[in-house]
């Protein structure tokens, strides 16, 4: 189920204080990085990821890979930082 704009705004507000929990390297999105993102989403529901790629298209490709492979949703993208959300089985974040 896609997020509504009101839900995205709420999640952006919650994510503002967060630090990136996963940092990608020059190799991009590897299976190891994807498994770390999976674990972080399962535990935290809402995470920030730092995407270290030089050009915007490469960062966008990384974001699309993460969304496709993890089933998460992109909440926000600012520069090299992307915020992802995936609802857990027992959610800790209440969406409006």
C-alpha positions as CSV (number, residue, x, y, z in Angstrom):
1,X,0.0,0.0,0.0
2,X,1.6,3.3,-1.0
3,X,2.0,6.0,1.6
4,X,-0.2,9.1,1.5
5,X,1.3,12.5,1.6
6,X,0.2,13.0,5.2
7,X,2.0,9.7,6.2
8,X,5.1,10.7,4.3
9,X,5.2,14.1,6.1
10,X,4.8,12.3,9.5
11,X,7.7,9.9,8.6
12,X,9.9,12.8,7.4
13,X,9.3,14.5,10.8
14,X,10.3,11.3,12.6
15,X,13.4,10.7,10.4
16,X,14.8,14.2,10.8
17,X,16.7,13.3,14.0
18,X,17.9,9.9,12.7
19,X,21.5,9.2,11.6
20,X,22.2,7.0,8.6
21,X,22.4,3.3,9.8
22,X,23.7,2.0,6.5
23,X,26.5,3.5,4.3
24,X,27.0,2.3,0.8
25,X,30.5,2.3,-0.6
26,X,31.9,2.8,-4.1
27,X,30.8,-0.7,-5.0
28,X,27.1,0.4,-4.7
29,X,24.3,-1.9,-3.6
30,X,25.8,-5.4,-3.0
31,X,24.0,-8.4,-1.5
32,X,25.7,-7.7,1.8
33,X,24.5,-4.1,1.9
34,X,21.0,-5.2,0.9
35,X,20.9,-7.7,3.8
36,X,22.0,-5.0,6.2
37,X,19.2,-2.7,4.9
38,X,16.7,-5.6,5.3
39,X,17.8,-6.2,9.0
40,X,17.7,-2.4,9.7
41,X,14.2,-2.1,8.2
42,X,13.0,-5.2,10.1
43,X,14.2,-3.7,13.4
44,X,13.7,0.0,13.0
45,X,11.0,0.3,10.3
46,X,12.3,3.8,9.4
47,X,15.9,4.2,8.4
48,X,18.3,6.6,6.7
49,X,20.8,5.3,4.2
50,X,23.8,7.3,2.8
51,X,24.3,6.6,-0.9
52,X,27.9,7.3,-1.9
53,X,27.6,7.7,-5.6
54,X,28.9,10.6,-7.7
55,X,26.0,11.3,-10.0
56,X,22.3,11.6,-9.4
57,X,21.4,8.8,-11.8
58,X,23.5,6.3,-10.0
59,X,21.9,7.3,-6.7
60,X,18.5,7.0,-8.2
61,X,19.3,3.5,-9.5
62,X,20.5,2.5,-6.0
63,X,17.2,3.8,-4.5
64,X,15.2,1.8,-7.0
65,X,17.2,-1.3,-6.2
66,X,16.6,-1.0,-2.5
67,X,12.9,-0.4,-2.9
68,X,12.5,-3.3,-5.3
69,X,14.6,-5.8,-3.3
70,X,13.4,-4.9,0.3
71,X,9.8,-4.1,-0.3
72,X,10.3,-0.8,1.5
73,X,9.1,2.6,0.4
74,X,11.1,5.7,-0.3
75,X,10.0,8.5,2.1
76,X,12.5,11.2,1.2
77,X,15.7,11.8,-0.7
78,X,17.9,14.7,0.0
79,X,21.3,14.7,-1.7
80,X,23.2,11.5,-0.7
81,X,20.7,10.6,2.0
82,X,17.6,8.5,1.4
83,X,14.9,7.6,4.0
84,X,13.1,4.3,3.7
85,X,10.1,2.9,5.5
86,X,8.7,-0.6,5.7
87,X,5.9,-1.6,8.0
88,X,6.8,-4.3,10.5
89,X,4.6,-7.2,11.5
90,X,4.3,-5.6,14.9
91,X,4.6,-1.9,14.0
92,X,6.1,0.5,16.5
93,X,5.4,3.6,14.3
94,X,1.8,4.6,14.2
95,X,0.9,6.2,10.9
96,X,-1.8,8.9,10.7
